[in-house]
Amino acid sequence: MGSNTWTGVALVLLTAAITKTEDPFWSFAEATLLLGILVLQLRSSERIWSTKRATRHRNVSVTSIANHKGGVGKTECAFHLIKRFASVSAKQILVVDCSLYGDLTRKLCGPSSELDRFEQSNATIESMVEDCFRNPGRLERIFGLGGAGFSARNHMLNVKESALHSDAPSNLWIMASRRGVAAQSSRLHDEPATDALLSESGALPHLCAAFRASLSTGQDDWLILFDTDGGEDHALTRFALCASDKVVVPLRTDLDALPRLIRMFGFLNSLTVQGLSTAAITQAFFNQVVVGDGNTPTQLAPFKPRSKDTEANMERIRDFFDAAAKQYPAILGAVASRKLSDTSDTFFTTVRNGGASFARNADDPYATKPETGVDADLDRLAERILPAV
């Protein structure tokens, strides 16, 4: 029998010893012996994490920019959206950089920042994971009583107050990843312990619930944005998806990403139908589309794409989402309920190709803006993602 089976047997025998034995001495002796067996089994058995149903919190809004396909512009668009949200919102803005390369952390902090400060201050996702899982004892984990002392606030840095970048908005916070910080310093770094913890039964929704609940306490309203990595087996990307309320999907106009999207839909759907996540895909946008002659809007873009093949692929991808919404209604309800007109689709929009100006932000990230057309496209996208920040 497995260790969990022996644990169950010990619990049953312990109960019987206490309630059925008439001799008080043997009742005490048997109970003590069986309690010892139970403790040993609990110490050696696989960890069990309580998995309560995911709940939304009034003052915490969580959005992920996600697509398992790399190179679709997740980080670049996240960078520009975060600057917009932080500049117009009274909420605290937390960026959680789940990328293996730490590009968003570097963009928001500037090229001269000492990113090792994130590790020194335990302001990393991995430190938060360790803190969350170290905090409760084993019996507390089993009965869902642990985690009372855990706070995600202990694992983030304010960009301005920490002197990471003096021009950053005062409400901008970052939780980096150790792997990303190491990559920015050209160091190799792996996190097998974090990945192993997040693969344990129930661990991922347990972490997400603790993360969201800890930020819901206090007077602050939080707007949290996750940047994710390409690849479908990245533990931190799974954390981002599970923790989210909204998932925004950036798209290129080729069809190569569609099989990866199906994998992402399946993962999200499995969490949502079990009540372990509140995530739903609420918006998709085509990125880096080249503008054609004129500025006539289409149903999927605020301008006419240059290539007919591009426009045809955009329509195929729209049809793909329509079909997926029938298979995964729990996470793609926004597809079925969207409003359509000849020049608008409330689920899809498009950001034009901004060329070099779109990416030229390393030296002065908070002063640099994209060209006018791209700026308007990003404003439209930001309003759709979070209409009331």
C-alpha positions in Angstrom: 0.0 0.0 0.0 1.1 3.6 -0.6 2.0 6.0 2.1 -1.3 7.9 1.8 -3.2 4.6 2.3 -1.2 3.8 5.5 -2.0 7.3 6.7 -5.7 6.6 6.3 -5.4 3.3 8.1 -3.6 4.9 11.0 -6.3 7.6 11.3 -9.0 4.9 11.4 -7.2 2.8 14.0 -6.4 5.9 16.1 -10.1 6.8 16.2 -11.0 3.3 17.1 -8.4 3.1 19.9 -9.7 6.3 21.5 -13.4 5.5 21.3 -13.7 1.7 21.7 -11.1 0.6 24.2 -12.5 0.4 27.7 -9.1 0.1 29.5 -7.9 3.7 29.9 -4.2 2.6 30.0 -4.4 0.6 26.7 -6.5 3.3 25.2 -3.8 5.9 25.9 -0.9 3.5 24.8 -2.6 2.5 21.6 -3.5 6.1 20.8 0.1 7.3 21.4 1.5 4.5 19.2 -0.9 5.1 16.4 -0.4 8.9 16.6 3.4 8.3 16.2 2.7 6.1 13.1 0.4 8.9 11.7 3.1 11.6 12.2 5.7 9.4 10.5 3.5 8.8 7.6 2.6 12.5 7.3 6.3 13.4 7.3 7.1 10.9 4.5 4.0 11.2 2.4 3.6 13.4 -0.7 2.6 16.9 0.3 -1.1 17.7 0.0 -2.3 21.2 -0.6 -5.8 22.4 0.1 -7.6 23.6 -3.1 -10.5 25.8 -2.3 -12.5 27.3 -5.1 -11.0 30.3 -6.7 -12.6 33.6 -5.8 -12.4 37.1 -7.2 -11.5 40.0 -4.9 -13.1 43.4 -5.3 -9.8 45.3 -5.1 -7.6 42.9 -7.1 -7.7 42.7 -10.9 -5.3 40.3 -12.6 -4.6 40.2 -16.3 -2.1 38.0 -18.3 -0.7 38.7 -21.7 -0.3 35.1 -23.0 0.4 33.0 -26.0 2.5 29.8 -26.0 4.0 31.0 -29.3 7.1 33.1 -28.9 7.7 36.2 -30.9 4.1 37.5 -31.0 5.0 40.7 -29.1 3.8 39.9 -25.6 6.6 41.8 -23.8 6.7 44.8 -26.0 2.9 45.4 -25.9 2.9 44.7 -22.1 5.5 47.3 -21.7 3.5 50.0 -23.4 0.3 49.0 -21.7 1.8 49.1 -18.3 3.1 52.6 -18.8 -0.4 53.7 -19.8 -2.1 52.0 -16.8 0.4 53.4 -14.3 0.2 56.9 -15.7 -3.7 57.2 -15.6 -4.7 55.0 -12.7 -4.8 55.6 -9.0 -4.4 51.9 -8.3 -1.2 50.2 -7.4 0.3 48.5 -10.6 2.1 45.3 -10.0 4.1 43.7 -12.9 4.9 40.0 -12.5 7.6 39.1 -15.0 7.3 35.4 -15.7 9.6 35.4 -18.7 12.7 33.3 -18.6 14.7 36.3 -20.0 13.5 39.2 -17.8 13.1 41.5 -20.7 10.1 43.4 -19.3 11.9 43.9 -16.0 14.9 45.4 -17.8 12.7 47.6 -20.0 10.8 49.1 -17.0 13.9 49.5 -14.9 16.3 50.8 -17.6 19.6 49.5 -18.8 21.7 50.8 -15.9 19.7 49.3 -13.1 21.2 46.8 -10.8 18.7 44.0 -11.3 20.4 41.8 -8.7 18.6 43.9 -6.1 15.5 41.8 -6.8 17.3 38.7 -5.6 18.9 40.5 -2.7 15.4 41.8 -1.6 13.6 38.5 -2.2 11.5 40.4 -4.7 11.1 37.4 -7.0 8.4 34.9 -7.9 10.6 32.1 -6.8 11.0 33.6 -3.3 7.3 34.1 -3.1 6.7 30.4 -4.0 9.2 29.3 -1.3 7.6 31.6 1.3 4.0 30.5 0.5 4.9 26.8 0.7 7.2 27.1 3.7 4.7 29.1 5.8 2.1 26.5 6.8 2.9 23.2 8.6 2.0 19.8 7.1 -1.2 19.3 9.2 -2.2 22.9 8.4 -1.8 22.2 4.7 -3.9 19.1 4.8 -6.8 20.8 6.6 -6.5 24.1 4.7 -5.4 26.1 7.7 -2.0 27.3 6.6 -0.7 30.5 4.9 -2.0 33.1 7.4 1.4 34.8 7.6 2.1 34.8 3.9 2.1 38.1 2.0 3.0 38.7 -1.7 3.9 42.3 -0.7 7.1 40.9 0.8 8.3 39.9 -2.7 8.0 43.0 -4.9 9.9 46.3 -5.3 8.6 49.8 -6.0 10.5 50.9 -9.1 10.8 54.5 -8.1 11.2 54.2 -4.4 13.9 51.5 -4.9 15.8 53.8 -7.2 15.5 51.3 -10.0 14.3 54.2 -12.3 13.7 57.7 -11.1 11.2 58.5 -13.8 8.9 55.6 -13.1 5.4 56.3 -11.8 5.2 56.1 -8.0 2.5 53.4 -8.2 4.6 50.9 -10.3 5.8 47.7 -8.6 7.7 44.7 -10.1 8.0 41.1 -9.0 10.9 39.7 -11.1 12.0 36.1 -11.7 15.4 34.8 -10.6 15.9 33.2 -14.0 15.1 36.4 -15.8 17.4 38.5 -13.6 20.2 35.9 -14.2 19.6 36.0 -18.0 19.9 39.8 -18.0 23.3 39.3 -16.4 24.3 36.6 -18.9 24.2 34.0 -16.2 22.6 30.5 -16.5 20.2 29.8 -13.7 17.6 27.0 -13.2 14.9 26.6 -10.6 14.2 22.9 -10.3 12.9 23.3 -6.7 10.3 25.9 -7.8 9.2 23.8 -10.8 8.9 20.7 -8.6 6.8 22.5 -6.0 4.4 23.9 -8.6 4.0 20.4 -10.0 2.7 18.9 -6.7 -1.0 18.1 -6.5 -3.0 21.2 -5.8 0.0 23.4 -5.3 -0.7 25.8 -8.3 -4.2 26.8 -7.3 -3.1 27.0 -3.6 -0.3 29.5 -4.6 -2.7 31.5 -6.8 -5.3 31.8 -4.1 -2.8 32.8 -1.5 -1.2 35.4 -3.8 -4.5 37.0 -4.7 -5.9 36.9 -1.1 -2.8 38.5 0.4 -3.1 41.5 -1.9 -6.8 41.9 -1.2 -6.1 42.8 2.4 -5.5 46.5 3.2 -6.7 49.7 1.6 -5.0 49.5 -1.8 -6.6 48.6 -5.1 -4.3 46.4 -7.2 -4.0 46.1 -10.9 -1.7 43.2 -11.7 -0.3 42.4 -15.1 1.6 39.2 -15.9 4.0 38.9 -18.8 4.4 35.3 -19.8 6.9 33.2 -21.7 6.5 31.2 -24.9 6.3 27.5 -24.4 3.5 25.4 -22.9 5.4 23.7 -20.0 6.8 26.8 -18.3 5.8 26.6 -14.6 5.7 30.4 -14.1 3.5 30.8 -17.2 1.1 28.2 -15.7 1.1 30.3 -12.5 0.2 33.4 -14.4 -2.7 31.8 -16.3 -4.1 30.2 -13.1 -3.9 33.4 -11.1 -5.6 35.6 -13.8 -9.1 37.0 -14.1 -8.5 38.0 -17.7 -6.2 36.6 -20.4 -5.3 38.7 -23.4 -3.9 36.9 -26.4 -1.5 38.6 -28.8 -1.5 37.1 -32.3 0.6 37.3 -35.4 -1.1 36.8 -38.7 0.4 33.4 -39.5 -1.3 30.2 -38.6 1.6 28.5 -36.8 0.4 29.4 -33.3 -3.0 27.8 -33.5 -1.9 24.3 -32.2 -0.2 26.0 -29.2 -3.3 28.1 -28.5 -5.4 24.9 -28.3 -3.0 23.6 -25.6 -3.4 26.8 -23.7 -7.2 26.8 -24.0 -7.3 23.2 -22.7 -5.1 24.0 -19.7 -7.2 27.1 -18.8 -10.5 25.3 -19.3 -9.4 22.4 -17.0 -8.7 24.9 -14.2 -11.9 26.9 -14.7 -14.4 24.1 -14.9 -12.9 22.7 -11.6 -13.3 26.1 -10.0 -9.6 26.4 -9.5 -9.2 29.6 -11.5 -11.4 32.6 -12.5 -9.5 33.1 -15.8 -11.3 33.8 -19.1 -9.9 34.9 -22.4 -11.4 38.4 -22.9 -9.5 39.9 -25.7 -7.2 39.0 -28.7 -5.3 41.4 -30.9 -3.3 41.0 -34.1 0.2 42.6 -33.6 2.6 44.2 -36.0 0.3 44.3 -39.0 1.6 46.4 -41.9 -0.8 49.2 -42.9 -1.9 49.4 -46.5 -3.0 52.4 -48.6 -5.6 54.6 -46.9 -6.9 54.3 -43.4 -10.2 52.5 -44.0 -11.1 50.4 -41.0 -12.1 46.7 -41.4 -14.0 44.5 -39.0 -10.7 43.2 -37.4 -8.5 46.3 -37.7 -8.8 50.1 -37.5 -7.0 50.2 -40.9 -6.7 48.2 -44.1 -3.8 45.7 -44.0 -1.4 45.9 -46.9 -1.5 42.3 -47.8 -4.7 40.4 -48.9 -3.0 37.2 -47.6 -2.7 38.9 -44.2 -6.3 39.9 -44.1 -7.4 36.4 -45.2 -5.3 34.8 -42.4 -6.8 37.2 -39.8 -10.3 36.0 -40.9 -9.1 32.3 -40.6 -7.9 33.0 -37.1 -11.2 34.6 -36.2 -13.0 31.5 -37.5 -10.6 29.4 -35.3 -11.6 31.3 -32.2 -15.3 31.0 -33.1 -14.9 27.2 -33.3 -12.9 27.0 -30.1 -15.6 29.0 -28.2 -18.0 26.1 -28.9 -15.5 23.7 -27.4 -14.4 25.8 -24.5 -17.4 28.1 -23.5 -16.2 28.5 -20.0 -13.1 30.5 -21.0 -14.2 31.9 -24.4 -17.6 33.3 -23.6 -16.4 36.7 -24.7 -16.0 35.3 -28.3 -19.6 34.2 -28.4 -21.0 37.4 -26.8 -19.0 40.0 -28.8 -20.6 42.7 -30.8 -20.0 42.9 -34.5 -20.3 45.6 -37.2 -18.7 46.2 -40.6 -15.9 48.1 -39.0 -15.7 46.6 -35.5 -15.3 43.4 -33.6 -15.3 43.9 -29.8 -13.2 40.8 -29.2 -10.5 41.4 -31.8 -8.4 44.5 -32.6 -5.1 45.1 -34.3 -1.9 47.0 -33.5 0.0 48.2 -36.6 3.7 47.6 -37.2 5.5 50.5 -35.5 8.9 49.7 -36.9 12.0 50.7 -34.9 10.2 53.5 -33.0 8.0 50.9 -31.3 11.0 49.1 -29.7 13.2 52.1 -29.2 12.7 52.6 -25.4 15.8 51.2 -23.7 17.6 54.5 -22.9 14.5 56.5 -21.7 11.6 54.1 -21.3 9.1 56.5 -19.7 9.6 59.4 -22.1 9.7 57.4 -25.4 6.3 56.9 -27.1 5.5 54.9 -30.3 4.5 56.8 -33.4 1.0 58.3 -33.6 -0.8 55.4 -35.3 0.7 52.8 -33.0 -0.1 55.0 -30.0 -3.7 55.1 -31.0 -3.9 51.4 -31.5 -2.4 50.7 -28.1 -4.9 53.2 -26.5 -7.7 51.3 -28.1 -6.4 48.0 -26.8 -5.8 49.4 -23.3 -9.4 50.7 -23.1 -10.7 47.3 -24.1 -8.6 45.4 -21.6 -9.3 47.6 -18.6 -11.9 50.1 -19.5 -12.0 51.7 -16.0 -8.5 51.8 -14.5 
